[in-house]
Amino acid sequence: MTATITVFWLIIVLFAGVQCAKATPAISLSEDEKTVIVEDAPEMEVVAIGKSVEVRKSAKGVFSFGGDVIVSGRVEGDVATIGGSVIQKENGYIGGDVIVFGGSYKPDSPNALRVSGKETVIFGVWEEELRDLAQNPMQILTPAITWSFVAQRVLLALFWFAISMVMMTIAPGAVGRAVARIRLSTLKISAIGSVVFIGTMIAIVGSLSVLPDFLSATLGLMGLVMILLGYVFGRVALQVTVGKLIQKRFLSDANRSETLATLIGVGVWTFLLSVPYLWVIALFSVFAFGIGLVLTARTSNVWQKA
């Protein structure tokens, strides 16, 4: 879950940077600097992070992360918000879909001005958490160490231990070869994975501004599937690798086992992914090694011999 949110956050930040470059005088800030006011911008996709957006006249589309979207004028395309609500005034018009994650859709009129056939998608969870994250993004680097945080990490450790055991049961050969590749060619795998991971992120963000919607959505979905697959496989392989190294170094032969090595590795990586600031490096390493392992799965018979 943490990995998915982090990747999604990076995509949002990069995409927002692309859109900010297109800013015009048609957009301004309110006196309290908490609301982006959009006047007449019919060709503009408005993206705001940590602020609400109010469309007074026109806009092509609106997205807010951590704020509300207030439509008093016309929005020809989609309106979406994460950690906020979409408020459609009585004379407001929305020509596309309404997507709300962590909030609600609030039309002032029961007969809101919408185009028939368009979707309204609402997930009313984590509103305060997402809003706080958008307004104070640095908290993602320095999570507060509380009892609930510790309990969450314990549950995550149990979850990853179960995932690792399942993968080692149904695909022991794949996990074993991955561990061997990590030990034999650490730099090569991490370098390949890093380049592809960064390139994929750039391609996903770039496609949002360049390609048609259906193509950008397809490319984005394919990229995210590869990234998440790499994360799961890479984390399992790294957990087993670290567990075996620690077990070999500190335990006698009589006390070694695959299960114990996996448990040790899960504990180490859960700790690394929980330490403030350090977890960013650890997370990137998991993505890099995971994607590298997926891409080099059958590039040479050397892996098989190892």
N, C-alpha and C positions, 0 to 999 in steps of 0.2 A: 504494500500500500504506500509506504513512504517513497519507494522508488518511482511509482507511477505518478504521485503528486509532484515529485521533484522534476521529472521529465516534462510533465505538463506545464509546470511553472516556468521552466526554461524556454519552452516553446512560446508561451504567452509573452514573456519578456522580449524575446527576439522579434516576435511578430509586432509587438507594440512599438519597438524601435523602428521597424520599417514604416509603420503607419504614421508615426510622429513626424517623420521626414516630409510628409505630405501636408502638414498643418498649414492653415491659412488664417487670415484675420476673421474668418467666419466663426472661429472657435475662441472662446474666452473663459476665464475662471471667475467664479463668484467672489465676493468680497472676503468670505471666510476661506476661500481656496479649497473648498471641499466638493464643489460641483463644477463640472465642465458644461458650459452653456454653448449650445450649437444653434447658430442662427440659420442662415440660408446656405447650406452645403449639400446640394442634391447629388453630387458626384463623390462624396467622401464617405469612406468607411471609418467610423469613429471608434477608437479603442482607448479605454481609460483604465488605469490600475490604481486602486486605492481611493477612487473618487466616483461620485455619482455623475450621471450624464442627463442633462435636460435638453431635449430637442424642441425648440420653440417654433421653428419654421419647417426645415426639411433636412434630411440626411439620407444617404444611400443605405447605411446599415449601422448598427450600434452594438458594441460589446463593452461590458464593464466587469472588471474583476475586483470584488470587494466593495461595490457600490450599487445603488439603485439606478434604473433607467426610467426616466420620466418622459413620456411622449405626449407633448402638447400639440405638435405639428404633424408632419408627415415623415414616415420612414418607409421607403419603398422596398427595402429588403428585410433581412432578418434582424431581430432584436434578441440579444442574449446577455445573461449576467450570471456570474458565479459569486455566491456570497451576498446576494442582494435580491431585490424584487423588481419586476417590471410593472410600472404604474402607467396605465393608459388613460389620459384625460378624456373628457366627454367628446371633444372635437379632434382628438388625436387619431391618427391613421397608421396602421401597420400593414404593409403589403406582403411580408414574408412570415416565416415561422417565429414563434416566441419560445425561447429555450431558457429555463431558469433552473439553476443548480444551487440549492441552499437558500431558497426564498420562496416567493409566491408571485402569481400574476394577478394584478388588481386593476381591472377595468372600471372606470367610474360609471359607465353606462352598461346596462344589460345587453344592449345591442351595439357592442363595440365595433368600430369601423375596421373590419378585417376582410381579407380576400378569402372567399370560400375555398375550402380544400387545403388550406395551410395548417400546419401542425402547431399544437401547444404542448410542450414537453416540460414537466415540472418535477424536480427532485427536491423536496423540502427538508434537507438534512444539512447539518454542519454550517448553518448560516453564520453564526457568531465566529466560529473558528476560521472560516474562509475569509470573513471580513477582516478579522484581526491580522491574518496572515498577509493580506493585501496591503493593509495600512502600516504594518511593521514587518516587512519581509526579512529583516535581519534575524528575527526570532527563529527562522528555519535553520540558521547556522548555530544558534546557541539555545537548544531546547532546555526548558526548565526541568531540573531533576526533582520530580515529585514521586510520591508513592504510586500514583496512577501511571506515571511514565515508566517506573520500574516494573509494575505489573504488566503493562503493555509489552515491554521488552521480553519478559519471561514467557508470555503467551506467544510472541513472535518466535522466540527460540524454540519452543515446543513445536510450533507450526513448521519451521524450517527443518527441524530434526525429522519430523514425520515425512516431509517432502523428500528429504535426502535419502531416507531409508527406502521409500517407495521407488525412487529412481534407481537406487543401487540394486533393488530387487528385480525390477523389470528390465533394466538395461545396465547390468554390471560391466559389460564390455565397454560400452560407450563412456561410462564414468571412469573406468580404469585407464582407457586410452587418453582421456582428457587430462587426468592427473599426470600421466607420463609425459604428455606434451608440455604441460606447464613446467615440469621439472627439467625437461631437456631443452626447451626453447622459450624461456620466459619472455625475453625481450622481443622476439619476433612476434609472438602471439599478442602481447600487449600493444605493440606498435600497430599491427594490422587492425586490431579491434578499436584502438583509439582513433585512427584515421577514419575508419568506416563509421564509427559512432558519431563523430563530429560532422562528417560529411552528410550522414543521414539526417541529423538535426537541421543542418543548413538547408538541405533539399526540401524537408517538410515545410519549414518556414517560408522558403522562397516560393514553393508551389502555391501557397495561400495567396500570394500577390500576383503571380504570373499566369498560372494555369486556370482553366475553367473549374468551376466548383466540383463537378463530378470527377475530374482527373486529380485535382488536389486532394479530395477526400480519399480516393483510392490509393494514391501514393502515400498519404499520411497514415492510412490504416496498415498498409504493407510495412512501412517503416516502423510503426509502433509495435506490430507483431514481432518483427525481427528483434527489436530492442528488448522487448519483454521476454522473448524466448532466450535471448542471450543472457539476460539477467538471471533467470531461473537456473539455466544450465551452468552458467559461470559461477554462481554462488555455491551451488552444490559441489562443483569440482574444486573450488577454492577451499571450501570447508573441509572436504576430505583431504586435500593436499596439506593444509595447515595442521589438521588433526594428526595425520600420519607423521609429519615432521616432529611435532611436539612429543608424540608417543614414542617415536624412535629415539629421541634425545633424552627423555627423562624417565621412561618406563622400561622395565626389564622385558625380555621376550615372553615370559610367562604371563604378563599382565596386558599383553597387546591383543586388540581385536578391532574389527572393522566398525562395530557399533560404538565402542569407546572412542575411537579416532574421530568418527563422525560427530559424536556428542561434544568432544573437545573443540573441534573446528567450528561447530555451530556457536558454542559459547564465545570463542575468540572473535568471530565475525560479528556476532550480535553486539559485543562490546565495542568493537571498532566503529560500527555503524551508529553508535549511540553517543560517542564522545563529541562534544562541541567542536566545530570546525574540521576536526579530523575526519568526521563521517563523510564530508564531501569528497575527500581524496579516496576514501575507502569505497564509496559508492561508484565513483568514476572507474576505479580499478575493477570492480565487479562487472560493470558494463563492458569495459575494454577487453578483459579476459574472456568474458562470456561470448561476445561477438567474434573475437578472434578464434575461439575454440570452434564455434559453429562454422566459420568460413574455412578453417583449415582441417576440417574433420577427415577428409579423404584426399589431401593434397599429395601425400607421399606414403610409400610403404614403410618408411622409417618409423612412422608412428605405430604401425602394427607390430613391428619388431620390438619396439620399446615396451 
